[in-house]
Amino acid sequence: MKTGGKICKKLKRNHENLANFMHPKRTDHSQGLFFEKRLSSLLNPHHRLLLLAELIDWEELETGLSLNFEEAGAPAKPVRLIAGIFMLQHMSALSDEAVVRCWVENPYWQAFCGYDYLQWTFPVHPSSLSIWRKRLGETGIKKILQATLRCAIDGELIRASEMSQVNVDTTVMPKNITYPTDAKLYYRSLRALVRLAGKYNVPLRQTYTFLAKRALRNCSQYAHARKMKASRREKRRLHTFLGRVLREVHRAVDTDKELMLALSKPLEVIQQIHDQKRNDKDKVYSVHEPEVRCIAKGKAHKKYEFGCKVSIVTTRNHGLVLSSQALHTNPFDGHTLKSAIASSEELSGVKVKRATVDKGYRGHGLKDIEVLISGTRKLSRHFRNLLKRRQAIEPVIGHMKSDGKLDRNFLKGTLGDSLNAILCGIGHNIRWLLKRLVPEPHFA
C-alpha cells in the first residue's frame, strides 16, 4: 500500500505534467538511429539554407513563441518546425498544401527545420497552419521577422547603424475576391441569405435561386452585347429578389432574440449591399470580406485595386524590410508615417534618424526625425543624392509581389491582412539573406 504522502506527490507531479502538455515539443535527434544516416553527414554543409539555419537563434525564438501555449492539452509541434515552414512558404510563395509537400521532398528544408534524419511523412496537416497563424498572432509573427533582422546583423551582412536611415512607402495588398459589380453582389448576398435561412430553419416563401441565377447570366450577356438598358433591367430584378428575401428574414429575426444575435452581423452587411448607392462612401465590395476597400491607384493599367493598404519600411542602402504592416480603412499616407517608424524601431531596436518618402507623405507632422520628401527643391547635392535612394523601395515592393505573396492575400479578415503583410516581409528578408550568404553561381 502506498502512503498518503506518496499519493499526493504523484498526483501533484501528474498535475504539473498535464499543465506542461500544451507547450510545443522539441526535435531531439541527439540519439542516433542504427540503420539510418544523418542528414548532416549527407548534405552540403555550405548550402545557403544550412548556413542561414546556423545564424538563426532558434532557442530564443522557441522561448518567445512558446509563451502562447499556457493551457493544458496535447503537446504542440516544435516551434522551429512551424517557424521554418512559414519562412520557407513565403520565401517561395507557396500555398499551405504545396509547402508541406515540398518539405517532404526537400531534405535541405527538413534540415533547416531542425531534423537530422530524412522524414517520409507530412510534418503537419496543411489545415493546421491556419490554426498556428491564429495561435501565434501578430505578436508571434513579428518575432520571426525580428529574428531575420538579427540574422543580418549577426552574419555581418549589415550594420545596426544602417537601420537608422530608412525608406518608407505604401502599396495595396489585393484581397482574394472577384471584381465587384452590383449584379454579382446582389446574387451572392441572396445566396448567403438562403444558406443562412436553411441553417437556422427560417421559412421562406420563395428563394429566387433559379431566377436570380438566370438574371445574373442575362445581365452579363446583355452588357457584353452593349445592350445596357436590358442589362440594367436584369440588375433591378436581382435587387428586387434580394429585397424580398431580406425583408422576410428580417420579419423572422425581429420575433426571435436568439436569431437576432446569430444573424445580426451578416444581415447588417447584406442590408448595406442592398441599400448602397453608386457614390456612397465606405461601400461593401464583398459578402465574405466586408472590410475590403476600393483604393484608387491612378495608373493607366490598373486604376483601382480592392484590398487594404500596406506600409513598408526598408533600409536605405540594402533594401532589408524592417517593418510591414497592414493599414485598414485606406488612411492618408502622411498619417501612417508615425506608426511605420514606431514599428520599425520596435523590431530593429534602432532609433530612426532619417526617413525618405514620396510626395504622398506631405503633412506627416513628425518633428523628432528628419523626413526627406521627393520633389523638394533647393537642396544640396548631398541631400539630392539621398533622395535618389527613395526609389530603391519600389523594386522591393515589386519583388514582394512577384516573388512573394503580397500580390494576393488569401488569409481571411483583418487579422489575415496583418499576418500576410508581416509574413511577406519575412519572405523577402529570407531571400535577401540567402542571396548574400552564398552568391548565385555564374555559368560561362
C-alpha positions in Angstrom: 0.0 0.0 0.0 1.2 3.5 -0.9 1.2 6.0 1.9 -0.9 9.2 1.6 2.2 11.4 1.2 3.4 9.4 -1.8 -0.1 9.5 -3.4 -0.2 13.3 -3.0 3.2 13.7 -4.5 2.3 11.6 -7.5 -1.0 13.5 -8.1 0.9 16.8 -7.8 3.5 15.5 -10.3 0.8 14.4 -12.8 -0.9 17.8 -12.5 2.4 19.5 -13.3 2.9 17.3 -16.3 -0.6 18.0 -17.5 -0.1 21.7 -17.2 3.0 21.4 -19.5 1.4 19.3 -22.1 0.4 22.2 -24.3 3.9 23.6 -24.7 5.5 22.6 -28.0 7.8 19.7 -28.3 11.4 19.9 -29.4 13.0 17.9 -32.2 15.7 15.9 -30.4 18.0 13.8 -32.7 20.9 13.6 -30.2 20.4 9.8 -30.0 21.4 8.1 -33.3 19.5 5.5 -35.3 21.3 2.3 -36.1 20.1 1.8 -39.7 19.8 5.4 -40.9 22.4 8.1 -41.8 22.2 11.6 -40.5 21.4 14.4 -43.0 24.3 16.4 -41.6 26.7 13.8 -43.0 25.0 13.7 -46.4 24.1 17.3 -47.2 26.4 20.0 -48.4 27.4 21.9 -45.2 27.9 25.1 -47.3 24.4 25.2 -48.6 22.7 28.5 -48.1 19.8 27.2 -46.0 22.1 25.4 -43.6 24.3 28.5 -43.2 21.2 30.5 -42.5 19.9 27.9 -40.0 23.2 28.4 -38.0 22.7 32.1 -37.9 19.1 32.0 -36.5 18.8 31.9 -32.7 16.3 29.1 -32.5 16.5 28.9 -28.7 15.4 32.5 -28.3 12.7 32.1 -30.9 11.3 29.0 -29.3 11.3 30.7 -25.9 9.4 33.7 -27.2 6.8 31.8 -29.2 6.2 29.2 -26.5 4.6 31.9 -24.4 1.4 31.5 -26.5 0.9 28.0 -25.1 -0.2 28.3 -21.5 -3.3 26.0 -21.5 -3.3 22.3 -20.7 -3.7 19.9 -23.6 -1.8 17.8 -26.1 1.8 18.9 -26.9 2.1 21.1 -29.9 4.5 20.6 -32.8 8.0 22.1 -32.5 8.2 25.8 -32.8 11.3 25.6 -35.0 9.3 23.4 -37.4 6.4 25.8 -37.8 8.5 29.0 -37.9 10.8 27.3 -40.5 7.8 26.3 -42.6 6.4 29.8 -42.6 9.8 31.2 -43.6 10.1 28.7 -46.5 6.5 29.2 -47.5 6.8 32.9 -48.0 10.3 32.6 -49.4 8.9 30.5 -52.3 5.3 31.9 -52.4 3.7 28.5 -51.8 0.3 27.6 -50.5 -0.2 25.6 -47.3 -0.6 22.3 -49.2 2.3 22.9 -51.5 4.8 23.9 -48.8 4.1 20.7 -46.8 4.6 18.6 -49.9 7.8 20.3 -50.9 9.0 19.9 -47.3 8.8 16.1 -47.6 10.6 16.2 -50.9 13.5 18.5 -49.9 16.0 17.3 -47.3 17.5 20.8 -47.0 14.2 22.1 -45.9 14.0 19.4 -43.3 17.5 20.1 -42.0 16.6 23.8 -41.9 13.6 23.0 -39.6 15.8 21.0 -37.2 15.5 17.4 -38.5 18.7 15.4 -38.8 17.0 12.2 -40.2 15.1 12.1 -43.5 11.3 12.3 -43.0 8.9 10.5 -45.2 5.6 11.8 -43.9 3.9 15.2 -43.7 5.2 17.2 -40.7 1.8 18.8 -40.1 -1.6 18.7 -41.7 -1.8 21.7 -44.1 -5.0 22.9 -42.4 -3.2 23.2 -39.1 -1.0 26.0 -40.4 -4.0 28.4 -40.3 -4.5 27.4 -36.6 -0.8 28.1 -36.0 -1.1 31.6 -37.6 -4.0 32.5 -35.3 -2.3 31.0 -32.3 0.9 33.0 -32.9 -1.0 36.1 -33.8 0.6 39.4 -34.9 3.0 39.4 -32.0 4.4 36.0 -32.7 4.9 36.6 -36.4 6.7 39.8 -35.6 9.2 37.9 -33.5 10.0 35.8 -36.6 10.6 39.0 -38.6 12.7 40.3 -35.8 14.8 37.1 -35.9 15.6 37.7 -39.6 16.8 41.2 -38.8 19.1 39.8 -36.1 20.5 37.3 -38.6 21.5 40.1 -41.0 23.4 41.8 -38.1 24.9 38.6 -36.7 26.1 37.5 -40.1 27.8 40.9 -40.6 25.7 41.5 -43.7 24.5 44.9 -42.5 25.4 47.1 -39.6 22.9 48.1 -37.0 23.6 51.8 -37.5 22.4 51.4 -41.2 18.9 50.7 -39.9 18.6 54.3 -38.7 18.2 55.6 -42.3 15.1 54.1 -44.0 12.8 54.4 -47.0 9.1 54.3 -46.4 6.3 53.7 -48.9 2.8 52.3 -49.1 1.2 49.9 -51.6 -2.0 47.9 -52.0 -2.3 44.3 -51.0 -5.3 43.0 -53.1 -7.7 40.6 -51.4 -8.7 37.3 -52.9 -12.1 38.5 -54.2 -13.7 38.7 -57.6 -14.1 42.0 -59.3 -17.2 43.5 -57.6 -20.3 44.5 -59.7 -23.7 45.3 -58.3 -25.3 42.3 -60.0 -22.7 39.9 -58.6 -23.1 41.4 -55.1 -26.9 41.1 -55.2 -26.6 37.5 -56.3 -24.0 36.4 -53.8 -25.9 38.2 -51.0 -29.1 36.4 -52.0 -27.3 33.0 -51.9 -25.8 33.8 -48.5 -29.3 34.7 -47.2 -30.8 31.5 -48.4 -28.0 29.4 -46.8 -28.4 31.2 -43.5 -32.2 30.7 -43.6 -31.7 27.0 -44.2 -29.1 26.7 -41.4 -31.4 28.4 -38.8 -34.7 26.9 -40.1 -36.2 30.3 -41.2 -39.1 29.5 -43.6 -39.0 31.4 -46.9 -42.0 31.6 -49.3 -39.6 31.7 -52.3 -35.8 31.6 -52.6 -35.5 33.0 -56.1 -32.4 30.8 -56.6 -33.1 29.8 -60.1 -34.5 33.2 -61.2 -31.5 35.0 -59.7 -29.0 32.8 -61.5 -30.7 33.4 -64.8 -31.0 37.1 -64.2 -27.2 37.3 -63.4 -26.4 35.5 -66.6 -28.7 37.7 -68.7 -27.2 40.8 -67.1 -23.7 39.8 -68.1 -24.7 38.8 -71.6 -26.6 42.0 -72.3 -23.7 44.1 -71.0 -21.3 42.2 -73.3 -23.6 42.9 -76.2 -23.8 46.6 -75.3 -27.5 46.3 -74.5 -27.1 48.4 -71.4 -30.9 49.1 -70.9 -31.7 45.4 -70.8 -28.7 44.8 -68.5 -29.9 47.4 -66.0 -33.3 45.8 -66.1 -31.9 42.4 -65.1 -29.8 44.1 -62.3 -33.0 45.7 -60.9 -34.7 42.3 -60.9 -31.8 40.9 -58.8 -32.1 43.9 -56.5 -35.8 43.2 -56.1 -35.3 39.5 -55.4 -32.7 40.3 -52.7 -35.0 42.9 -51.1 -37.9 40.4 -50.9 -35.9 37.7 -49.2 -34.1 40.2 -46.9 -37.4 41.6 -45.6 -38.8 38.1 -45.0 -35.7 37.2 -43.0 -35.9 40.5 -41.0 -39.5 39.7 -40.1 -38.5 36.3 -38.7 -35.5 37.7 -36.9 -37.4 40.5 -35.2 -39.5 38.0 -33.3 -36.6 35.8 -32.1 -33.8 37.1 -29.9 -31.5 34.1 -30.5 -31.8 34.6 -34.3 -31.2 38.3 -33.9 -27.9 37.6 -32.1 -26.8 34.9 -34.6 -27.7 36.9 -37.8 -27.2 40.5 -36.8 -23.7 40.9 -38.4 -24.4 39.1 -41.8 -27.7 40.9 -42.1 -26.1 44.2 -41.5 -23.6 43.6 -44.3 -26.3 42.3 -46.7 -28.6 45.3 -45.8 -25.8 47.7 -46.6 -25.2 46.0 -50.0 -28.9 46.3 -50.8 -29.1 50.0 -49.7 -25.8 51.4 -51.0 -25.7 53.7 -54.0 -23.1 54.5 -56.7 -21.4 57.4 -54.9 -21.7 56.3 -51.3 -18.6 56.1 -49.1 -17.3 53.0 -47.3 -19.2 50.7 -49.7 -19.2 46.9 -49.2 -17.4 45.1 -52.1 -17.6 41.5 -50.9 -20.0 39.5 -48.8 -17.4 37.3 -47.1 -14.8 40.1 -46.9 -16.7 43.3 -46.0 -13.5 45.1 -44.7 -12.2 45.3 -48.3 -11.7 48.9 -49.6 -11.5 50.3 -53.1 -8.2 52.0 -53.4 -7.5 54.3 -56.4 -4.1 53.7 -58.0 -4.2 56.4 -60.6 -2.3 54.2 -63.1 -3.5 53.5 -66.6 -3.1 49.7 -66.4 -4.8 49.4 -63.0 -7.0 52.2 -61.9 -8.5 50.6 -58.8 -7.5 47.7 -56.5 -9.6 46.0 -53.9 -7.9 45.1 -50.7 -6.0 47.1 -48.0 -3.1 49.4 -47.8 0.3 48.1 -46.6 3.1 50.3 -45.2 6.6 49.1 -45.8 9.9 50.3 -44.2 13.2 49.3 -45.7 16.8 50.2 -45.1 18.1 53.0 -47.4 21.1 51.2 -49.0 20.3 47.5 -48.7 16.5 47.0 -49.1 16.1 44.9 -46.0 12.5 45.0 -44.7 12.3 46.5 -41.2 8.5 46.7 -40.9 5.5 45.7 -42.9 2.1 46.4 -41.5 -1.5 46.4 -42.9 -3.5 49.6 -42.7 -7.2 49.3 -42.9 -9.8 52.0 -43.8 -7.5 53.4 -46.5 -5.8 56.1 -44.4 -3.8 59.1 -45.8 -0.1 58.2 -46.3 1.1 61.1 -44.2 -0.9 59.9 -41.2 0.7 56.4 -41.4 4.4 57.5 -41.2 4.4 57.8 -37.4 3.2 54.2 -36.8 5.5 52.9 -39.6 8.6 54.4 -37.9 7.5 53.2 -34.5 7.1 49.6 -35.8 10.5 49.8 -37.4 12.2 50.9 -34.2 10.4 48.3 -32.2 11.5 45.4 -34.4 15.0 46.6 -35.2 15.8 48.2 -31.8 17.5 51.1 -33.7 16.3 54.7 -33.5 15.4 56.0 -36.9 17.1 59.3 -37.7 16.2 59.9 -41.3 13.3 58.7 -43.5 12.9 59.2 -47.2 9.4 59.3 -48.6 7.4 60.3 -51.7 5.1 63.3 -52.1 2.1 61.4 -50.7 3.6 61.9 -47.2 3.4 65.7 -47.2 1.7 66.9 -44.0 3.1 64.0 -41.9 3.6 66.1 -38.8 6.8 64.4 -37.5 9.4 66.7 -35.9 11.7 64.3 -34.0 13.2 62.8 -37.1 14.5 64.2 -40.4 12.0 63.4 -43.3 13.1 64.0 -46.9 10.2 64.3 -49.3 10.8 63.7 -53.0 10.4 66.7 -55.2 11.8 69.1 -52.6 13.7 71.9 -54.3 16.8 73.9 -53.4 18.6 71.0 -51.7 22.4 70.5 -51.6 24.0 67.8 -53.7 24.3 65.5 -50.7 20.5 65.6 -49.9 19.7 65.3 -53.6 21.7 62.0 -53.7 19.9 60.8 -50.6 16.5 61.5 -52.2 17.6 59.4 -55.3 17.7 56.4 -53.0 14.0 56.7 -52.3 13.2 54.8 -55.5 15.1 51.8 -54.2 12.0 50.7 -52.2 9.9 50.3 -55.4 11.7 47.1 -56.6 11.5 45.7 -53.1 7.7 46.1 -53.3 7.8 44.6 -56.8 9.7 41.5 -55.6 7.4 41.1 -52.6 4.5 40.9 -55.0 6.1 38.9 -57.8 8.3 36.6 -55.8 6.2 36.6 -52.6 2.5 36.6 -51.7 1.8 40.3 -51.4 0.1 40.4 -54.8 -2.9 38.5 -53.5 -3.9 37.8 -49.9 -5.7 34.5 -49.3 -6.0 34.9 -45.5 -9.4 35.9 -44.1 -10.3 39.1 -42.2 -8.4 42.0 -40.9 -6.2 39.6 -38.9 -5.3 37.8 -42.1 -4.3 41.1 -43.7 -1.9 41.9 -40.8 -0.4 38.4 -40.7 0.1 38.2 -44.5 1.8 41.7 -44.6 4.3 40.6 -42.0 4.9 37.2 -43.5 5.6 38.8 -46.9 8.3 40.9 -45.2 9.8 37.7 -43.6 9.8 36.0 -47.0 11.7 39.0 -48.6 14.2 39.0 -45.8 14.9 35.3 -46.2 15.5 35.7 -49.9 17.7 38.7 -49.1 19.8 36.7 -46.6 20.2 33.7 -48.8 21.4 35.7 -51.7 24.1 37.4 -49.6 25.2 34.3 -47.7 26.3 32.5 -50.8 26.1 34.4 -54.1 24.3 32.9 -57.1 26.7 30.8 -59.3 27.5 32.3 -62.7 27.8 29.9 -65.6 30.0 30.5 -68.6 
